[in-house]
């Protein structure tokens, strides 16, 4: 029973780490796009979708 519990913890922490990495990559993408767009209107159209994407990846595996 203890081994099953340890396997569940390992899967949970690996999944959480993967979600944090995806969220961090999304935030890096947002930062890159924010710097690459010179016209504020273009980034304002795209940014809300990127924030939702990043927020989803950061919160999926939180209890």
C-alpha positions in Angstrom: 0.0 0.0 0.0 2.9 2.3 0.8 4.4 1.8 -2.7 1.0 2.7 -4.4 0.9 5.9 -2.3 4.5 6.7 -3.4 3.7 6.1 -7.0 0.7 8.4 -6.8 2.8 11.1 -5.2 5.5 10.7 -7.9 2.9 11.0 -10.7 1.3 14.0 -9.0 4.5 15.9 -8.6 5.7 15.1 -12.1 2.4 16.3 -13.5 2.6 19.5 -11.4 6.1 20.2 -12.5 5.2 19.7 -16.2 2.3 22.1 -15.8 4.5 24.7 -14.2 7.0 24.3 -17.0 4.2 24.8 -19.6 2.9 27.8 -17.8 6.4 29.3 -17.6 6.9 28.7 -21.3 3.6 30.4 -21.9 4.6 33.4 -19.9 7.9 33.6 -21.8 5.9 33.5 -25.0 3.7 36.4 -23.8 6.8 38.4 -22.8 8.5 37.7 -26.2 5.3 38.7 -28.1 4.9 41.8 -26.0 8.5 42.9 -26.9 8.2 41.9 -30.5 5.1 43.9 -31.3 5.8 47.6 -31.7 2.1 48.6 -32.3 0.2 48.3 -29.0 -3.1 47.5 -30.7 -1.8 44.2 -32.2 -0.5 42.8 -28.9 -3.7 43.9 -27.1 -5.7 41.7 -29.4 -3.6 38.6 -28.8 -2.6 39.0 -25.1 -5.9 38.1 -23.4 -5.9 34.7 -25.1 -2.2 34.1 -24.0 -3.0 35.0 -20.4 -5.9 32.5 -20.3 -3.7 29.9 -21.8 -0.9 30.5 -19.3 -3.4 30.6 -16.4 -4.9 27.3 -17.5 -1.5 25.5 -17.6 -0.5 26.9 -14.2 -3.7 25.9 -12.4 -4.6 22.5 -13.9 -3.0 20.3 -11.4 -3.3 22.4 -8.3 -5.7 20.9 -5.7 
